[in-house]
Amino acid sequence: MLASPRSPDTLMPRSVHAFACGGTFLAAIAVLLAAAAAEGTGPWDGWDESRELRRPGYAERVWPDRPIRTRANTFSNLAYVTVGLYACGLALADRRRARQAGPDAPPVNIVVATPALSALFGLSCLWLGFSSGFFHASLTRAGQRLDVAAMYPPLLSLLAIAAARVLPARIGRRFGVGLPTWSLLAAAVIVAEIVLWRWKWSMSATTVLSSLIAATALVTVAEHLLRPGQFRSAWLGGGACLLAAGLVCRQSDVAGSFPVGPDSWLQGHALWHLLTAAALGTLYLRERSDQGARLHERSEKRESSRAPSASGTSRILGDSIQEVRS
């Protein structure tokens, strides 16, 4: 059964679960095989080192001569991969549903109706999982640049979904057919990512990330206040709690106060990856819970039921005329 806008969690197709879990498993196997093949070959020799290689900024032990220099902080990025695969799987399911839907199908929200938006968010999460995993495995300067720049696209994608909700489906109709709005929003996300990657060293990653989180929070809360009942508030509250918990784990890891040893798989920064991936997933499900289209349909039905139909009006007039004649 396909996911509905109201409850995307309970009605998620089994094929999406298989796609996401199977894809994550294959990604983990691929990383393990690549690491085994590169063992003893010095795969990072000749790469510019990041500061974290010689002066670790996180509590996990660094293995300079291994293909995967930090284990937990590397493999925990599979959480982003899982979220990204779920979003891409839902995009495929939504596309298949749209092809099979008949003319009397119930209205759906912008995310379900536009699979490209789910694909944009999913690919952004996949990119984040790859880039962050590459950095923590290599601890190279190039990896660090990718890691920081890849943090932004998932949040930009959520903002793009919010923008698509208020913009027309196509832009530039006066000049012809017009371009799909989602394509322009996707292009904007890609251009922003390239710019942020290109000038990564010229800006504060903390400032940029904090600004994007604040913008996402502001837009999301504003939608809940302006359109009460249109979204499931539980997803927003859950995402906020997960993000706060992840931030606590990350900061305690950096401060050296996270209560585990350096060889444990349960690292504070690894939990940051897991919890923020879950937060992104809940915020995406919040977007899928949009009831705007259905609420609009219900409102139209109520209005039409209140107004007398043309045939009903004709019958009333006919009965009145008949009474006058008699």
Backbone hydrogen bonds in HBPLUS format (Angstrom, degrees):
<---DONOR---> <-ACCEPTOR-->    atom                        ^
c    i                          cat <-CA-CA->   ^        H-A-AA   ^      H-
h    n   atom  resd res      DA  || num        DHA   H-A  angle D-A-AA Bond
n    s   type  num  typ     dist DA aas  dist angle  dist       angle   num
A0011-LEU N   A0007-SER O   3.26 MM   4  6.28 150.3  2.36 153.1 160.9     1
A0016-VAL N   A0013-PRO O   3.10 MM   3  5.42 135.4  2.31 103.0 114.0     2
A0018-ALA N   A0014-ARG O   2.95 MM   4  6.26 164.2  1.97 155.7 159.8     3
A0019-PHE N   A0015-SER O   2.87 MM   4  6.00 154.4  1.94 140.1 147.7     4
A0020-ALA N   A0016-VAL O   2.92 MM   4  6.10 166.7  1.93 154.9 157.1     5
A0021-CYS N   A0017-HIS O   2.88 MM   4  5.91 167.6  1.89 156.1 159.1     6
A0022-GLY N   A0018-ALA O   2.85 MM   4  5.50 150.5  1.94 134.8 144.7     7
A0023-GLY N   A0019-PHE O   2.97 MM   4  5.83 150.6  2.06 131.9 140.8     8
A0024-THR N   A0020-ALA O   2.95 MM   4  6.12 155.5  2.01 145.9 152.5     9
A0025-PHE N   A0021-CYS O   2.99 MM   4  6.18 160.0  2.03 147.2 152.6    10
A0026-LEU N   A0022-GLY O   2.97 MM   4  6.22 161.1  2.01 149.1 154.0    11
A0027-ALA N   A0023-GLY O   2.93 MM   4  6.12 151.2  2.01 143.5 151.6    12
A0028-ALA N   A0024-THR O   2.95 MM   4  6.24 157.4  2.00 151.0 156.4    13
A0029-ILE N   A0025-PHE O   2.98 MM   4  6.26 160.5  2.02 150.8 156.2    14
A0030-ALA N   A0026-LEU O   2.90 MM   4  6.09 155.4  1.96 145.9 152.8    15
A0031-VAL N   A0027-ALA O   3.02 MM   4  6.30 155.1  2.09 148.4 154.3    16
A0032-LEU N   A0028-ALA O   3.01 MM   4  6.27 163.3  2.04 151.8 156.1    17
A0033-LEU N   A0029-ILE O   2.91 MM   4  6.12 162.9  1.94 153.7 158.2    18
A0034-ALA N   A0030-ALA O   2.93 MM   4  6.07 159.2  1.97 146.1 152.2    19
A0035-ALA N   A0031-VAL O   2.89 MM   4  6.07 157.8  1.94 149.3 155.5    20
A0036-ALA N   A0032-LEU O   2.92 MM   4  6.12 156.9  1.97 147.2 153.7    21
A0037-ALA N   A0033-LEU O   2.92 MM   4  6.12 156.5  1.97 147.6 153.9    22
A0038-ALA N   A0034-ALA O   3.01 MM   4  6.16 142.2  2.16 141.5 151.4    23
A0039-GLU N   A0036-ALA O   3.40 MM   3  5.25 155.5  2.47  96.4 103.4    24
A0041-THR N   A0038-ALA O   3.07 MM   3  5.46 165.8  2.09 135.7 135.3    25
A0045-ASP N   A0042-GLY O   3.12 MM   3  5.44 168.9  2.13 117.2 120.1    26
A0047-TRP N   A0044-TRP O   3.18 MM   3  5.56 163.2  2.21 127.9 130.3    27
A0141-ARG N   A0048-ASP O   2.82 MM  93  5.59 163.6  1.85 144.4 147.2    28
A0050-SER N   A0139-LEU O   3.07 MM  89  5.57 163.9  2.10 134.5 129.3    29
A0053-LEU N   A0050-SER O   3.18 MM   3  5.82 163.4  2.21 116.7 121.3    30
A0055-ARG N   A0051-ARG O   2.96 MM   4  5.85 158.1  2.01 160.5 166.1    31
A0061-ARG N   A0262-PRO O   2.93 MM 201  4.91 164.8  1.95 130.5 127.1    32
A0063-TRP N   A0069-ARG O   2.86 MM   6  4.54 156.1  1.92 130.0 137.8    33
A0066-ARG N   A0063-TRP O   3.19 MM   3  5.60 170.2  2.20 120.3 122.4    34
A0069-ARG N   A0137-ALA O   2.95 MM  68  5.06 175.4  1.96 127.7 129.2    35
A0074-THR N   A0071-ARG O   3.06 MM   3  5.21 136.9  2.25  99.8 112.4    36
A0075-PHE N   A0071-ARG O   2.95 MM   4  6.20 169.4  1.96 172.4 169.0    37
A0076-SER N   A0072-ALA O   3.03 MM   4  5.87 148.8  2.13 145.1 152.5    38
A0077-ASN N   A0074-THR O   3.19 MM   3  5.86 160.5  2.23 115.3 121.1    39
A0078-LEU N   A0075-PHE O   3.03 MM   3  5.73 166.9  2.05 119.2 122.9    40
A0079-ALA N   A0076-SER O   3.16 MM   3  5.95 168.1  2.17 117.0 120.7    41
A0080-TYR N   A0077-ASN O   3.10 MM   3  5.55 131.7  2.34 107.5 117.3    42
A0082-THR N   A0078-LEU O   2.88 MM   4  6.17 153.2  1.95 148.5 155.0    43
A0083-VAL N   A0079-ALA O   3.11 MM   4  6.41 164.3  2.14 150.1 152.9    44
A0084-GLY N   A0080-TYR O   2.91 MM   4  6.09 162.3  1.94 148.9 154.4    45
A0085-LEU N   A0081-VAL O   2.87 MM   4  6.08 153.6  1.94 149.7 156.6    46
A0086-TYR N   A0082-THR O   2.95 MM   4  6.22 153.6  2.02 149.8 157.1    47
A0087-ALA N   A0083-VAL O   3.05 MM   4  6.34 161.8  2.08 151.8 156.0    48
A0088-CYS N   A0084-GLY O   2.98 MM   4  6.21 159.5  2.02 146.4 152.3    49
A0089-GLY N   A0085-LEU O   2.75 MM   4  5.85 155.0  1.82 145.5 153.2    50
A0090-LEU N   A0086-TYR O   2.89 MM   4  6.13 153.8  1.96 148.6 155.2    51
A0091-ALA N   A0087-ALA O   2.94 MM   4  6.20 144.9  2.07 140.7 150.8    52
A0092-LEU N   A0088-CYS O   3.04 MM   4  6.39 154.0  2.11 147.9 153.6    53
A0093-ALA N   A0089-GLY O   2.96 MM   4  6.26 154.9  2.03 143.8 151.3    54
A0094-ASP N   A0090-LEU O   2.75 MM   4  5.92 159.1  1.80 149.8 155.3    55
A0095-ARG N   A0091-ALA O   2.98 MM   4  6.15 153.2  2.06 142.7 150.1    56
A0096-ARG N   A0092-LEU O   2.98 MM   4  6.22 155.6  2.04 145.9 152.3    57
A0097-ARG N   A0093-ALA O   2.86 MM   4  6.09 155.6  1.92 147.6 154.9    58
A0098-ALA N   A0094-ASP O   2.89 MM   4  6.11 155.9  1.95 147.1 153.1    59
A0099-ARG N   A0095-ARG O   3.20 MM   4  6.46 149.2  2.30 141.5 148.7    60
A0100-GLN N   A0096-ARG O   3.18 MM   4  6.44 143.0  2.33 142.3 152.0    61
A0100-GLN N   A0097-ARG O   3.12 MM   3  5.15 124.3  2.45  94.9 109.2    62
A0101-ALA N   A0097-ARG O   2.87 MM   4  5.93 124.7  2.18 145.7 160.6    63
A0105-ALA N   A0102-GLY O   3.19 MM   3  5.42 160.9  2.23 115.5 115.7    64
A0113-ALA N   A0109-ASN O   2.85 MM   4  5.93 158.0  1.90 156.1 163.7    65
A0114-THR N   A0110-ILE O   2.98 MM   4  5.78 125.0  2.29 129.1 140.3    66
A0117-LEU N   A0114-THR O   2.99 MM   3  5.86 152.9  2.06 128.8 134.0    67
A0118-SER N   A0115-PRO O   3.10 MM   3  5.26 119.1  2.49 100.6 114.8    68
A0119-ALA N   A0115-PRO O   2.96 MM   4  6.29 158.2  2.00 152.6 159.6    69
A0120-LEU N   A0116-ALA O   2.84 MM   4  6.02 148.9  1.94 141.4 149.6    70
A0121-PHE N   A0117-LEU O   3.10 MM   4  6.36 163.3  2.13 146.2 149.5    71
A0122-GLY N   A0118-SER O   2.82 MM   4  6.00 163.0  1.84 150.9 156.6    72
A0123-LEU N   A0119-ALA O   2.83 MM   4  5.92 167.0  1.84 152.0 155.1    73
A0124-SER N   A0120-LEU O   3.05 MM   4  6.15 147.9  2.16 140.2 149.3    74
A0125-CYS N   A0121-PHE O   3.04 MM   4  6.37 152.6  2.11 149.3 155.9    75
A0126-LEU N   A0122-GLY O   2.95 MM   4  6.25 155.4  2.01 148.9 156.3    76
A0127-TRP N   A0123-LEU O   2.88 MM   4  6.04 155.8  1.94 144.7 151.0    77
A0128-LEU N   A0124-SER O   2.99 MM   4  6.24 150.6  2.08 141.0 149.0    78
A0129-GLY N   A0125-CYS O   2.90 MM   4  6.16 161.0  1.94 150.4 155.1    79
A0130-PHE N   A0126-LEU O   2.94 MM   4  6.20 160.5  1.98 150.6 155.5    80
A0131-SER N   A0127-TRP O   2.91 MM   4  6.00 170.4  1.92 150.7 153.9    81
A0132-SER N   A0128-LEU O   2.91 MM   4  5.87 170.3  1.92 153.3 156.6    82
A0133-GLY N   A0129-GLY O   3.03 MM   4  5.84 151.9  2.11 133.3 142.1    83
A0134-PHE N   A0130-PHE O   2.82 MM   4  5.95 153.8  1.89 147.7 155.3    84
A0135-PHE N   A0131-SER O   3.03 MM   4  6.29 154.3  2.10 145.1 151.5    85
A0136-HIS N   A0132-SER O   3.04 MM   4  6.28 172.8  2.04 155.9 156.9    86
A0137-ALA N   A0133-GLY O   2.96 MM   4  6.02 140.5  2.12 142.9 153.4    87
A0138-SER N   A0134-PHE O   2.99 MM   4  6.01 153.0  2.07 142.9 149.8    88
A0139-LEU N   A0135-PHE O   2.55 MM   4  5.11 159.6  1.59 151.8 158.7    89
A0144-GLN N   A0140-THR O   2.96 MM   4  6.24 151.1  2.05 143.8 151.9    90
A0145-ARG N   A0141-ARG O   3.03 MM   4  6.28 152.4  2.11 144.9 151.7    91
A0146-LEU N   A0142-ALA O   3.09 MM   4  6.40 159.5  2.13 148.5 153.4    92
A0147-ASP N   A0143-GLY O   2.84 MM   4  6.00 161.4  1.87 150.6 156.5    93
A0148-VAL N   A0144-GLN O   3.07 MM   4  6.23 170.0  2.08 152.0 152.9    94
A0149-ALA N   A0145-ARG O   3.14 MM   4  6.24 168.8  2.16 147.6 151.1    95
A0150-ALA N   A0146-LEU O   2.87 MM   4  5.89 149.0  1.97 150.6 158.6    96
A0151-MET N   A0148-VAL O   3.22 MM   3  5.57 158.7  2.27 108.2 114.6    97
A0152-TYR N   A0149-ALA O   3.46 MM   3  6.11 161.3  2.49 113.8 117.7    98
A0155-LEU N   A0152-TYR O   3.10 MM   3  5.62 119.3  2.48 117.1 130.5    99
A0156-LEU N   A0152-TYR O   3.00 MM   4  6.18 161.6  2.03 155.6 161.1   100
A0157-SER N   A0153-PRO O   2.76 MM   4  5.88 148.8  1.85 151.5 159.3   101
A0158-LEU N   A0154-PRO O   3.12 MM   4  6.43 150.3  2.21 141.6 148.6   102
A0159-LEU N   A0155-LEU O   3.05 MM   4  6.37 154.5  2.12 147.4 154.3   103
A0160-ALA N   A0156-LEU O   2.84 MM   4  6.10 142.8  1.98 139.9 151.1   104
A0161-ILE N   A0157-SER O   2.95 MM   4  6.29 147.1  2.06 146.1 154.0   105
A0162-ALA N   A0158-LEU O   3.13 MM   4  6.46 156.8  2.19 143.6 149.3   106
A0163-ALA N   A0159-LEU O   2.94 MM   4  6.23 150.4  2.03 144.5 152.9   107
A0164-ALA N   A0160-ALA O   2.87 MM   4  6.11 154.4  1.93 147.3 154.2   108
A0165-ARG N   A0161-ILE O   3.12 MM   4  6.35 135.5  2.33 141.5 152.4   109
A0166-VAL N   A0163-ALA O   3.14 MM   3  5.61 145.6  2.26 109.8 118.2   110
A0167-LEU N   A0163-ALA O   3.09 MM   4  6.21 130.6  2.35 147.4 161.6   111
A0181-THR N   A0169-ALA O   2.87 MM  12  5.46 171.1  1.88 141.4 139.9   112
A0171-ILE N   A0179-LEU O   2.87 MM   8  5.39 160.0  1.91 154.1 156.5   113
A0179-LEU N   A0171-ILE O   2.92 MM   8  5.39 154.8  1.99 156.8 149.2   114
A0175-PHE N   A0172-GLY O   3.12 MM   3  5.69 155.7  2.18 113.0 120.0   115
A0176-GLY N   A0173-ARG O   2.94 MM   3  5.06 165.5  1.96 111.6 115.6   116
A0183-SER N   A0180-PRO O   3.10 MM   3  5.54 131.3  2.35 107.0 118.7   117
A0185-LEU N   A0181-THR O   3.01 MM   4  6.30 158.7  2.05 154.5 161.0   118
A0186-ALA N   A0182-TRP O   2.84 MM   4  5.99 156.7  1.89 146.3 152.8   119
A0187-ALA N   A0183-SER O   2.99 MM   4  6.12 155.0  2.05 139.4 146.4   120
A0188-ALA N   A0184-LEU O   2.97 MM   4  6.20 149.0  2.07 140.9 149.3   121
A0189-VAL N   A0185-LEU O   3.01 MM   4  6.33 152.8  2.08 147.4 154.0   122
A0190-ILE N   A0186-ALA O   3.00 MM   4  6.27 161.3  2.03 151.6 156.5   123
A0191-VAL N   A0187-ALA O   2.91 MM   4  6.10 164.8  1.94 151.5 155.7   124
A0192-ALA N   A0188-ALA O   2.95 MM   4  6.05 159.8  1.99 145.1 151.0   125
A0193-GLU N   A0189-VAL O   2.95 MM   4  6.16 153.7  2.02 145.5 152.7   126
A0194-ILE N   A0190-ILE O   2.99 MM   4  6.29 157.1  2.05 150.2 156.1   127
A0195-VAL N   A0191-VAL O   2.96 MM   4  6.20 162.5  1.99 152.8 157.4   128
A0196-LEU N   A0192-ALA O   2.91 MM   4  6.08 164.7  1.93 151.1 155.4   129
A0197-TRP N   A0193-GLU O   2.88 MM   4  6.02 147.3  1.99 143.4 152.6   130
A0198-ARG N   A0194-ILE O   2.80 MM   4  5.95 161.4  1.84 149.1 154.9   131
A0199-TRP N   A0195-VAL O   3.03 MM   4  6.18 162.0  2.06 152.8 156.2   132
A0200-LYS N   A0197-TRP O   3.35 MM   3  5.02 158.1  2.41 108.7 105.0   133
A0202-SER N   A0199-TRP O   3.07 MM   3  5.24 149.6  2.17 103.9 113.3   134
A0203-MET N   A0200-LYS O   3.46 MM   3  5.81 171.7  2.47 111.7 113.4   135
A0208-VAL N   A0204-SER O   3.04 MM   4  6.34 166.7  2.06 155.6 158.6   136
A0209-LEU N   A0205-ALA O   2.89 MM   4  5.94 171.4  1.89 153.3 156.2   137
A0210-SER N   A0206-THR O   2.91 MM   4  5.85 158.9  1.95 141.7 148.6   138
A0211-SER N   A0207-THR O   2.94 MM   4  6.01 151.8  2.02 142.1 150.0   139
A0212-LEU N   A0208-VAL O   2.99 MM   4  6.28 155.4  2.05 149.5 155.7   140
A0213-ILE N   A0209-LEU O   2.92 MM   4  6.15 159.6  1.96 152.4 158.0   141
A0214-ALA N   A0210-SER O   2.90 MM   4  6.04 158.9  1.94 145.4 151.6   142
A0215-ALA N   A0211-SER O   2.88 MM   4  6.07 156.0  1.94 144.9 151.7   143
A0216-THR N   A0212-LEU O   2.91 MM   4  6.07 161.9  1.94 147.6 152.4   144
A0217-ALA N   A0213-ILE O   2.90 MM   4  6.08 161.4  1.93 148.8 154.3   145
A0218-LEU N   A0214-ALA O   2.84 MM   4  5.99 158.6  1.89 148.2 154.5   146
A0219-VAL N   A0215-ALA O   2.97 MM   4  6.15 168.6  1.99 152.4 154.9   147
A0220-THR N   A0216-THR O   2.94 MM   4  6.01 162.6  1.97 147.9 153.5   148
A0221-VAL N   A0217-ALA O   2.91 MM   4  5.98 171.4  1.91 152.7 155.4   149
A0222-ALA N   A0218-LEU O   2.96 MM   4  5.99 157.9  2.01 144.2 151.2   150
A0223-GLU N   A0219-VAL O   3.00 MM   4  6.22 152.3  2.08 145.8 152.6   151
A0224-HIS N   A0220-THR O   3.15 MM   4  6.49 152.6  2.23 146.1 153.2   152
A0225-LEU N   A0221-VAL O   2.96 MM   4  6.25 151.4  2.04 150.4 158.6   153
A0226-LEU N   A0222-ALA O   2.84 MM   4  5.96 161.9  1.87 153.8 158.8   154
A0227-ARG N   A0223-GLU O   2.87 MM   4  5.63 143.1  2.01 138.6 147.7   155
A0230-GLN N   A0227-ARG O   3.12 MM   3  5.69 159.2  2.16 139.7 140.4   156
A0291-GLN N   A0230-GLN O   2.68 MM  61  4.80 150.3  1.77 142.0 151.7   157
A0235-TRP N   A0232-ARG O   3.30 MM   3  5.99 141.1  2.46 113.8 120.8   158
A0236-LEU N   A0233-SER O   3.08 MM   3  5.22 116.9  2.50  99.0 114.0   159
A0237-GLY N   A0233-SER O   2.96 MM   4  6.27 169.0  1.97 162.7 165.0   160
A0238-GLY N   A0234-ALA O   2.85 MM   4  5.90 158.3  1.89 145.3 152.0   161
A0239-GLY N   A0235-TRP O   2.95 MM   4  6.03 158.4  2.00 142.7 148.6   162
A0240-ALA N   A0236-LEU O   3.03 MM   4  6.26 158.4  2.08 150.3 155.8   163
A0241-CYS N   A0237-GLY O   3.04 MM   4  6.26 159.7  2.09 148.4 153.6   164
A0242-LEU N   A0238-GLY O   2.95 MM   4  6.15 162.0  1.98 152.3 157.2   165
A0243-LEU N   A0239-GLY O   2.98 MM   4  6.13 159.3  2.02 147.1 152.6   166
A0244-ALA N   A0240-ALA O   2.99 MM   4  6.18 160.2  2.03 147.1 152.6   167
A0245-ALA N   A0241-CYS O   2.92 MM   4  6.12 160.6  1.96 149.8 155.1   168
A0246-GLY N   A0242-LEU O   2.90 MM   4  6.08 157.1  1.96 146.7 153.3   169
A0247-LEU N   A0243-LEU O   2.94 MM   4  6.16 153.5  2.01 147.5 154.5   170
A0248-VAL N   A0244-ALA O   3.07 MM   4  6.34 154.3  2.13 146.8 153.1   171
A0249-CYS N   A0245-ALA O   3.07 MM   4  6.36 160.7  2.11 149.8 154.5   172
A0250-ARG N   A0246-GLY O   2.91 MM   4  6.14 161.2  1.95 151.1 156.4   173
A0251-GLN N   A0247-LEU O   2.96 MM   4  6.10 171.3  1.97 152.7 154.9   174
A0252-SER N   A0248-VAL O   3.02 MM   4  6.10 157.6  2.07 147.3 153.6   175
A0253-ASP N   A0249-CYS O   3.00 MM   4  6.11 145.5  2.12 142.0 151.3   176
A0254-VAL N   A0250-ARG O   2.97 MM   4  6.30 160.5  2.01 153.7 158.3   177
A0255-ALA N   A0251-GLN O   2.95 MM   4  6.09 152.7  2.02 142.9 150.8   178
A0257-SER N   A0252-SER O   2.87 MM   5  5.11 142.8  2.01 157.2 159.9   179
A0256-GLY N   A0253-ASP O   3.12 MM   3  5.10 149.4  2.22  97.9 107.2   180
A0260-VAL N   A0258-PHE O   2.81 MM   2  5.91 141.0  1.96 109.2  98.2   181
A0264-SER N   A0261-GLY O   3.28 MM   3  5.51 167.1  2.30 110.9 114.6   182
A0271-LEU N   A0267-GLN O   2.96 MM   4  6.29 152.3  2.04 149.5 156.9   183
A0272-TRP N   A0268-GLY O   3.01 MM   4  6.33 139.9  2.18 137.3 148.7   184
A0273-HIS N   A0269-HIS O   3.13 MM   4  6.51 148.8  2.23 142.8 149.3   185
A0274-LEU N   A0270-ALA O   3.05 MM   4  6.44 161.5  2.09 149.2 153.5   186
A0275-LEU N   A0271-LEU O   2.80 MM   4  5.87 172.1  1.80 155.4 157.9   187
A0276-THR N   A0272-TRP O   2.96 MM   4  5.88 160.3  2.00 143.4 149.5   188
A0277-ALA N   A0273-HIS O   3.00 MM   4  6.00 150.6  2.09 142.4 150.7   189
A0278-ALA N   A0274-LEU O   3.03 MM   4  6.28 155.2  2.10 142.4 149.3   190
A0279-ALA N   A0275-LEU O   2.87 MM   4  6.13 147.0  1.97 140.6 150.5   191
A0280-LEU N   A0276-THR O   2.93 MM   4  6.16 158.6  1.97 146.9 151.3   192
A0281-GLY N   A0277-ALA O   2.98 MM   4  6.25 154.9  2.04 145.5 152.8   193
A0282-THR N   A0278-ALA O   2.94 MM   4  6.23 155.3  2.00 150.0 155.5   194
A0283-LEU N   A0279-ALA O   3.01 MM   4  6.24 156.8  2.07 149.8 156.1   195
A0284-TYR N   A0280-LEU O   2.96 MM   4  6.20 148.1  2.07 145.4 154.1   196
A0285-LEU N   A0281-GLY O   2.98 MM   4  6.27 156.9  2.04 146.8 153.0   197
A0286-ARG N   A0282-THR O   2.87 MM   4  6.10 142.5  2.01 140.3 151.2   198
A0287-GLU N   A0283-LEU O   3.15 MM   4  6.47 144.7  2.28 136.6 144.6   199
A0287-GLU N   A0284-TYR O   3.02 MM   3  5.09 119.9  2.39  95.2 110.0   200
A0288-ARG N   A0284-TYR O   3.10 MM   4  6.53 146.3  2.21 143.2 152.7   201
A0289-SER N   A0285-LEU O   3.00 MM   4  6.23 122.5  2.34 137.4 152.2   202
A0289-SER N   A0286-ARG O   3.13 MM   3  5.06 140.5  2.29  94.2 105.7   203
A0290-ASP N   A0287-GLU O   3.40 MM   3  5.73 165.3  2.42 110.4 112.5   204
A0295-LEU N   A0291-GLN O   2.85 MM   4  5.99 164.9  1.87 165.8 170.9   205
A0296-HIS N   A0292-GLY O   2.97 MM   4  6.10 153.8  2.04 146.0 153.1   206
A0297-GLU N   A0293-ALA O   3.05 MM   4  6.30 152.5  2.13 141.3 148.5   207
A0298-ARG N   A0294-ARG O   2.90 MM   4  6.17 160.8  1.94 152.4 157.1   208
A0299-SER N   A0295-LEU O   2.95 MM   4  6.14 154.3  2.01 144.6 151.7   209
A0300-GLU N   A0296-HIS O   2.99 MM   4  6.25 155.7  2.05 147.2 153.3   210
A0301-LYS N   A0297-GLU O   2.96 MM   4  6.24 152.8  2.04 147.6 155.2   211
A0302-ARG N   A0298-ARG O   2.93 MM   4  6.20 156.1  1.98 149.3 155.5   212
A0303-GLU N   A0299-SER O   3.00 MM   4  6.25 158.8  2.05 148.0 153.6   213
A0304-SER N   A0300-GLU O   2.92 MM   4  6.12 157.8  1.97 146.4 152.7   214
A0305-SER N   A0301-LYS O   2.90 MM   4  6.07 146.1  2.01 143.8 153.1   215
A0306-ARG N   A0302-ARG O   3.05 MM   4  6.27 141.9  2.20 142.6 152.1   216
A0307-ALA N   A0303-GLU O   3.14 MM   4  6.38 156.0  2.20 148.9 154.4   217
A0313-THR N   A0309-SER O   2.95 MM   4  6.18 157.7  2.00 148.6 154.4   218
A0314-SER N   A0310-ALA O   2.99 MM   4  6.22 152.8  2.07 143.3 150.7   219
A0315-ARG N   A0311-SER O   3.00 MM   4  6.27 154.2  2.07 145.9 152.2   220
A0316-ILE N   A0312-GLY O   3.07 MM   4  6.34 159.0  2.12 149.7 154.9   221
A0317-LEU N   A0313-THR O   3.01 MM   4  6.26 165.7  2.03 152.5 155.9   222
A0318-GLY N   A0314-SER O   2.89 MM   4  6.04 156.9  1.94 146.7 153.8   223
A0319-ASP N   A0315-ARG O   2.92 MM   4  6.14 159.3  1.96 150.8 155.6   224
A0320-SER N   A0316-ILE O   3.02 MM   4  6.24 155.0  2.08 146.8 153.8   225
A0321-ILE N   A0317-LEU O   2.97 MM   4  6.21 160.8  2.00 152.6 157.0   226
A0322-GLN N   A0318-GLY O   2.99 MM   4  6.15 157.8  2.04 147.4 153.6   227
A0323-GLU N   A0319-ASP O   3.02 MM   4  6.25 152.8  2.09 144.7 151.4   228
A0324-VAL N   A0320-SER O   3.12 MM   4  6.39 157.4  2.17 147.6 153.1   229
A0325-ARG N   A0321-ILE O   3.02 MM   4  6.28 158.2  2.07 151.4 156.8   230
A0326-SER N   A0322-GLN O   3.02 MM   4  6.22 154.6  2.08 145.5 152.6   231
